[in-house]
Amino acid sequence: MKIKENILNALNGQIKAEFDSAFLYLSMAADMYKIGLDGIGHWLYVQYREEQDHALKIFNYLVQRGEKPELLALEQPVYEWEEPCDIFRLALEHEQFVTRSINELVSLAKSEEDYATDVFLHWYVMEQIEEERQVQDILDKIRMAGENGNGLLFIDDELSERKYEPIDQETD
């Protein structure tokens, strides 16, 4: 059974949003690398890769459902940051935006009685809980460190340990 056009359009929009997120995190990583906070840059780079995975998971879901995903133009990040606190404050706001977007998709799938898409999106609902928690934890630590350079260097070192773990791209 084909996906209804409004759901297909919303899922294509979510692919774009996930790739926009990836691009945003890559831009953030570049700024942290530039100022010598390579551990924070690394964490953000891993986040960039995860966001790409999120987009590709939806792409593959649409292909599996017999649809042709439409790849929409990405937004150019126009941000420039100098402080890690600013980056993670924006990252948290951005993750909350993505959570709202996923929740709207779930509501749409339910209202259109597209149970397959509804079930598929549950992974994203749970993933967003983790995404927001991770960013909030880092932001809290950076706020606690304050102007203390040693504290920030400790956080930078901790974040350098993050490992990229590709998500399962299969939808079944």
Backbone as a ProteinNet text record, in pm:
[ID]
protein_1_A
[PRIMARY]
MKIKENILNALNGQIKAEFDSAFLYLSMAADMYKIGLDGIGHWLYVQYREEQDHALKIFNYLVQRGEKPELLALEQPVYEWEEPCDIFRLALEHEQFVTRSINELVSLAKSEEDYATDVFLHWYVMEQIEEERQVQDILDKIRMAGENGNGLLFIDDELSERKYEPIDQETD
[TERTIARY]
84.6	0	88.9	59.9	135.9	114	214.6	204.2	124.4	33.4	-43	50.6	12	98.3	138.8	46.2	81.1	184.6	177.1	276.7	409.1	403.6	525.6	596.1	521.4	579.8	640.3	571.3	622.3	749.7	754.2	875.2	991.1	963.3	1068	1118.5	1027	1066.4	1152.9	1123.4	1203.2	1342.4	1351.7	1484.6	1566.5	1505.6	1574.1	1613.1	1522.3	1551.4	1668.1	1674.8	1784.9	1917.4	1916	2038.8	2077.1	1975.8	2004.7	2071.8	2022	2081.9	2227.2	2251.5	2388.1	2479	2431.7	2509.7	2536.3	2436.6	2451.7	2559.6	2553.3	2652.1	2793	2802.3	2933.5	2990.4	2905	2947.1	2993.8	2921.5	2960.2	3095.9	3113.9	3240.6	3356	3335.7	3441.7	3485	3387.9	3422.8	3499.6	3462.9	3533.5	3674.6	3689.5	3823.6	3910.2	3848.1	3920.4	3979.4	3906.6	3956.4	4032	4055.8	4139.5	4068.1	3936	3860.1	3823.3	3926.8	3912	3819.2	3811.8	3721.6	3575.7	3544	3407.5	3380.7	3479.8	3465.3	3438	3509.4	3489.6	3348.3	3299.2	3163.6	3061.6	3079.4	2986.9	2997.4	3117.4	3135.6	3065.9	3074.9	3002.9	2852.8	2807.4	2664.8	2623.6	2709.4	2685.7	2661.8	2746	2732.5	2602.8	2565.7	2440.6	2319.8	2323.4	2211.3	2198.3	2310.2	2304.6	2236.7	2272.8	2210.5	2059.6	2017.2	1873.5	1801.9	1862.6	1803.7	1797.5	1905.9	1911.5	1814.6	1787	1690.2	1550.6	1514.5	1385.2	1388.6	1498.4	1516.6	1492.1	1556.6	1542.8	1402.2	1336.2	1198	1108.9	1127.1	1045.8	1072.2	1198	1231.8	1164.6	1171.6	1110.2	958.9	898.7	754.5	719.6	818.7	793	785.9	836.3	833.1	971.2	972.9	1099.2	1116.9	1215.2	1237.5	1275.7	1226.6	1262.6	1364.6	1480.9	1585.8	1576.2	1536.7	1514.7	1645	1656	1776.7	1800.5	1927.3	1964.9	1985.8	1970.9	1996.2	2145	2201.2	2339.7	2341.8	2417.5	2425.7	2496.2	2435.1	2492.1	2542.8	2562.7	2604.3	2755.7	2802.3	2942.5	2946.2	3012.7	3015.8	3158.3	3171.2	3303	3304.1	3190.1	3180.5	3104.9	3158.5	3088.3	2948.8	2931.6	2800.1	2696.8	2735	2643.8	2606.9	2705.5	2680.9	2582	2604.2	2516.8	2381.2	2372.1	2241.2	2159.8	2223.2	2154.3	2125.8	2220.1	2199.1	2077.1	2060.6	1943.8	1815.1	1814.3	1696.4	1666.7	1772.1	1754.1	1697.7	1749.2	1697.8	1552.4	1516.2	1375.9	1287.7	1338.4	1267.7	1247.5	1351.9	1342.5	1241.9	1242.7	1146.3	1003.7	977.6	843.4	807.5	903.8	881.3	846.2	920.1	891.2	753.2	721.6	590.3	477.8	498.4	397.4	381.6	492.8	486	408.1	432.9	360.2	211	176.6	34.8	-27.8	45.6	-5.4	-26.4	71.8	59.8	-61.1	-81.7	-197	-328.2	-333.9	-458.6	-491.7	-389	-410.5	-419	-412.3	-417.8	-309	-191.2	-74.2	6.1	-34.8	20.8	166.6	203.8	343.1	435.2	396.2	477.2	477.3	363.3	354.9	454.9	455.5	546.8	691.8	719.1	853.3	904.9	819.1	860	885.6	841.6	863.7	1012.6	1095.6	1239.7	1288.7	1237.7	1277.9	1230.7	1112.4	1061.6	1158.3	1199	1291.3	1430.2	1473	1603.9	1609.6	1501.4	1501	1511.6	1459	1476.1	1625	1695.9	1839.7	1914.8	1877.8	1946.1	1935.9	1815.7	1797.8	1872.8	1867.6	1934.5	2085.5	2144.9	2289.8	2332.7	2262.6	2298.5	2276.8	2166.9	2140.7	2249.6	2293.3	2400.4	2529.5	2564.3	2686.6	2672.1	2558.2	2534.6	2544.3	2486.7	2494.7	2639.1	2718.8	2859.9	2936.4	2910.6	2979.5	2939.7	2813.5	2769	2835	2846.3	2911.8	3059.6	3123.1	3265.3	3285.2	3186.2	3193.2	3315	3380	3497.4	3623.9	3610.7	3726.5	3780.5	3895	3955.3	3985.9	4026.6	4056.4	3931.9	3819.8	3693.7	3652.4	3667.6	3632.3	3724.6	3851.8	3945.3	3912.7	3864.3	3821.8	3702.4	3605.2	3487.3	3530.8	3621.4	3673.1	3735.5	3814.3	3878.3	3773.7	3673	3566.3	3491.5	3460.5	3382.7	3464	3594.7	3679.6	3668.4	3611.8	3600.3	3478.2	3390.9	3268.5	3303.3	3235.6	3255.4	3133.5	3160.5	3051.8	3003.7	2875.7	2814.4	2701.3	2724.9	2621	2490.5	2380.5	2251.4	2212.9	2126	2075.2	1988.2	2027.8	1953.5	1832.5	1824.4	1710.9	1586.2	1473.9	1348.9	1263.9	1313.1	1232.1	1295.3
-118.5	0	124.5	214.8	338.7	428.2	508.6	607.3	726.1	778.6	896.1	1013.2	1097.6	1207.4	1300.3	1331.1	1423	1361.1	1231.1	1163.7	1154.9	1123.4	1118.1	1254.1	1360.9	1495.1	1526.4	1486.3	1510.7	1429.9	1307	1225.4	1280.6	1327.8	1393.7	1518.7	1591	1707.6	1669.1	1553.3	1508.5	1464	1404.5	1371.9	1500	1603.9	1732.9	1785	1777.6	1827.9	1752.6	1621.7	1542.8	1579.2	1598.1	1641	1784.2	1872.1	2006.8	1998.1	1907.8	1887.6	1843.6	1750.2	1702.6	1818.5	1899.7	2013.5	2113.4	2135.2	2224.9	2172.4	2043.3	1985.1	1988	1968.4	1974.5	2116.4	2215.9	2355.1	2384.4	2333.6	2351	2284.8	2164.2	2093.2	2175.9	2234.6	2314.9	2428.8	2494.8	2604.6	2555.2	2440.3	2388.8	2342.3	2281.6	2244.2	2370.2	2475	2599.5	2660.3	2648.8	2709.6	2609.8	2490.5	2394.1	2303.8	2302.2	2210	2087.8	2008.4	1895.2	1787	1769.5	1669.4	1707.4	1833.8	1881.4	1875.8	1915.4	1905	1762.1	1668.1	1526.1	1482.3	1519.8	1481.4	1533.9	1658.6	1719	1652.6	1611.8	1541.3	1405.4	1335	1207.6	1232.6	1341.7	1376.4	1402.8	1469	1491.8	1358.9	1261.5	1130.9	1061	1073.4	1012	1076	1206.8	1275.8	1230.8	1207.5	1152.4	1015.4	933.4	801.6	813.2	911.1	929.9	960.8	1045.8	1079.7	957.2	881.5	763.8	654.8	646.7	547.1	578.2	705.8	743.5	720.8	759.5	736.5	588.1	499.4	355.3	305.2	362.6	326.3	358.8	477.4	515.9	423.3	390.5	297.8	163.3	114.7	-14.1	-10.9	103.9	117.8	144.5	141.2	159.3	304	393.2	535.7	583.2	693.9	758.2	879.2	873.7	989.8	1112.5	1227.6	1353.4	1422.5	1450.8	1515.3	1666.1	1733.2	1877.1	1950.9	2073.2	2153.5	2177.6	2171.7	2192.5	2340.4	2374.8	2510.9	2524.5	2636.8	2663	2718	2651.9	2708.2	2843	2942.8	3076.7	3117.3	3019.7	3047.1	3044.5	3120.2	3114.8	3128.5	3035.5	3032.9	3042.3	3096.2	3101.4	3030.3	3005.9	2945.1	2813	2708.7	2579.9	2589.5	2675.1	2688.8	2734.7	2828	2876.4	2764	2683.6	2572.5	2473.9	2435	2333	2388.3	2517.4	2578.9	2571.9	2608.4	2599.9	2454.7	2365.1	2223.5	2170.1	2209.1	2164.3	2219.4	2348.2	2406.7	2334.1	2302.9	2233.7	2093.2	2019.6	1885	1889.7	1991.9	2007.8	2035.1	2111.8	2136.1	2003.8	1922.1	1793.1	1702.5	1704.1	1624.6	1665.1	1795.3	1841.7	1795.1	1800.1	1756.9	1607.7	1527.2	1382.7	1359	1429.5	1412.3	1449.3	1553.2	1591.2	1482	1420.1	1309	1191.8	1160.7	1051.1	1083.4	1205.9	1245.8	1234.1	1275.5	1265.6	1119.5	1035.7	893.4	831.2	865.8	812.8	862.7	992	1048.1	991.5	954.6	897.5	744.5	688.8	543.7	470.8	532	470	406.1	285.7	218.4	178.3	146.8	110.3	229.7	346.7	466.5	502.7	487.4	514.3	427.2	299	207	242.2	269.4	306.9	428.2	525.9	650.3	634.9	526	507.7	504.7	452.3	452.9	597.1	687.3	827.4	895	858.7	915	882.1	757	715.1	774.9	784.5	842.4	988.5	1061.9	1202.9	1221.6	1128.6	1136.4	1131.9	1038.2	1025.3	1148.5	1197.8	1313.9	1434.9	1464.4	1579.8	1560.4	1440.7	1414.4	1433.3	1379.8	1392.1	1538.3	1613.6	1754.1	1831.9	1804.6	1872.7	1841.4	1716.2	1677.3	1753.4	1763.5	1836.1	1984.1	2041.5	2182.7	2207.8	2119.4	2133.9	2131	2040.4	2031.5	2157.2	2207.3	2327.9	2446.3	2455.5	2564.3	2552.9	2429.7	2410.1	2448.1	2418.9	2451.8	2602.8	2674.1	2818.8	2866.9	2965.4	3024	2944.5	2837.5	2756.4	2680.9	2723.4	2658.2	2512.5	2478.6	2338.8	2252.5	2304.7	2229.8	2205.8	2307.1	2293.5	2193.9	2196.9	2100.5	1957.8	1941.1	1809	1760.3	1848.6	1813.7	1782.7	1864.1	1841.5	1702.3	1666	1534.4	1422.7	1442.1	1341.8	1320.8	1429.5	1419.5	1359.4	1363.1	1302.5	1150.9	1093.1	947.3	891.2	977.8	930.2	848.9	736.2	647.3	655.5	657.9	652.9	510.2	489.9	359.5	373.5	326.1	340	275	338.2	279	180.3	90.5	-7.4	65.1	60.1	128.7	49.4	-74.1	-157.3	-113.3	-128.5	-87.7	-205.6	-326.4	-440.6	-513
0	0	0	-89.2	-102.1	20.2	46.4	153.6	101.2	182.9	143	118.6	25.6	-18.4	95.4	186.4	294.9	389.8	410.2	494.1	419.9	291	210.5	212.5	194.9	197.4	334	440	575.3	600.5	553.9	571.6	489	367.3	288.7	361.7	422.3	501.4	620.6	679.7	793.8	748.8	630.9	576.7	566	511.3	499.1	636.6	732.2	867	930	907.1	962.8	895.7	764.6	696.1	735.8	755.2	805.5	943.1	1027	1158.9	1145.1	1054.2	1032.3	993	901.7	852.8	965.9	1050.3	1164.1	1259.7	1293.1	1384.3	1323	1193.3	1128.4	1136.7	1119.1	1131.7	1274.6	1371.1	1511.6	1538.3	1484.5	1503	1447.8	1331.1	1268.8	1360.8	1424.3	1514.5	1636.5	1689.4	1807.4	1770.8	1653.8	1608.9	1592.3	1540.8	1514	1641.5	1753.2	1877	1964.4	1911.5	1982.2	2079.5	2076.2	2161	2076.3	2049.6	1958.1	2011.3	2141.4	2198.7	2175.7	2197.4	2171.4	2021.4	1941.7	1796.8	1754.1	1814.8	1783.2	1818.7	1937.2	1978.8	1877.9	1836.7	1740.6	1603.7	1566.5	1439.4	1442	1553.5	1566.9	1558.8	1618.7	1611.2	1467	1392.1	1249.1	1177.4	1204.5	1139	1179.8	1306.8	1352.7	1284.9	1270.2	1204.3	1059.4	993.3	857.5	859.4	957.3	970.5	988.1	1068.1	1091	959.5	877.5	747.9	657.7	654.9	567.4	610.2	737.9	786.6	729.1	726.3	667.2	516.4	452.3	309.1	277.1	351.6	327.5	356.3	455	484.6	365.1	307.6	192.4	73.7	49.6	-59	-35.1	88.2	121.1	100.4	119.6	98.9	-47.4	-136.7	-278.6	-323.4	-240.3	-271.8	-316.6	-388.4	-425.2	-334.6	-244	-158.2	-239.8	-197.3	-261.1	-171	-227.6	-149.5	-169.3	-64.5	-68.5	-37.8	-85.5	-64.1	84.1	122.6	262.2	290.7	417.4	462.5	494.3	460.7	497.7	640.3	729.7	864.8	859.8	917.4	914.1	1052.3	1135.4	1272.2	1283.8	1378.8	1415.9	1566.9	1630.7	1775.8	1823.9	1942.3	2003.6	2137	2193	2325.3	2317	2378	2379.3	2439.9	2539.9	2601.9	2499.7	2413.2	2309.2	2212.9	2177.4	2085	2144.4	2268.2	2326.4	2365.3	2391.5	2414.3	2285.1	2173.5	2044.9	2007.4	2036.1	2004.7	2079	2206	2282.3	2220.5	2186.5	2121.3	1990.4	1917	1789.8	1811.2	1908.4	1935.4	1980.9	2055.6	2096	1974.4	1879.4	1753.2	1678.1	1670	1601	1672.7	1804.5	1880.9	1845.1	1840.8	1802.3	1661.6	1571.2	1433.5	1427.2	1500.5	1505.2	1564.9	1673	1736	1639.6	1560.3	1460.7	1355	1315.8	1220.3	1277.9	1404.1	1469.6	1471.8	1508.3	1510.5	1373	1270.9	1133.6	1094.1	1122.7	1088.1	1158.2	1284.3	1357.7	1296.5	1266.5	1213.3	1075.1	998.5	865.2	868.4	989.4	1009.2	929.7	924.1	862.3	975.7	1011.4	1128.1	1107	984.7	957.5	984.3	937.2	960.8	1108.2	1172.5	1316	1392.4	1365.1	1433.6	1398.7	1271.6	1228.5	1306.2	1327.9	1393.4	1542.7	1602.7	1746.7	1780.1	1689	1711.7	1728	1645	1650.2	1779.3	1824.4	1949.9	2062.9	2072.2	2178.2	2157.1	2033.6	2002.5	2046.6	2028.1	2065.6	2216.9	2293	2438.9	2470.9	2409	2429.3	2378.9	2261.8	2203.4	2296.1	2342.5	2429.7	2561.9	2618.3	2745.3	2732.6	2625.9	2608.5	2598.1	2517.2	2498.4	2628.1	2698.3	2825.9	2927.3	2933.7	3027	2997.7	2870.4	2833.6	2866.6	2834.9	2864.9	3014.8	3095.2	3240.8	3289.2	3235.6	3275.7	3236.3	3116.2	3071.2	3158.4	3194.2	3282.8	3419.9	3472	3601.6	3595.6	3483.2	3468.2	3463.2	3412	3405.9	3330.2	3384.2	3320.6	3350	3424.7	3463.4	3343.1	3293	3176.9	3201.9	3323.2	3354.5	3345.2	3392.2	3384.8	3240.8	3158.5	3017.6	2947.6	2983.7	2924.2	2967.4	3089.7	3136.3	3053.4	3031.2	2949.4	2806.9	2753.7	2618.8	2608.6	2709.2	2710.9	2718.5	2802.5	2817.4	2685.4	2617	2492.9	2378.9	2389.4	2285.2	2282.3	2387	2398.2	2324.6	2277.4	2211.7	2088.1	2073.2	1958.3	1867.5	1739.4	1640.4	1627.9	1646.7	1630.6	1529.1	1406.9	1303.8	1348.7	1314.5	1346.5	1237.9	1272.4	1177.4	1075.9	950	844.4	796.8	836.2	795.2	871.6	807.9	869.7	912.4	892.1	933.3	1049
[MASK]
++++++++++++++++++++++++++++++++++++++++++++++++++++++++++++++++++++++++++++++++++++++++++++++++++++++++++++++++++++++++++++++++++++++++++++++++++++++++++++++++++++++++++++

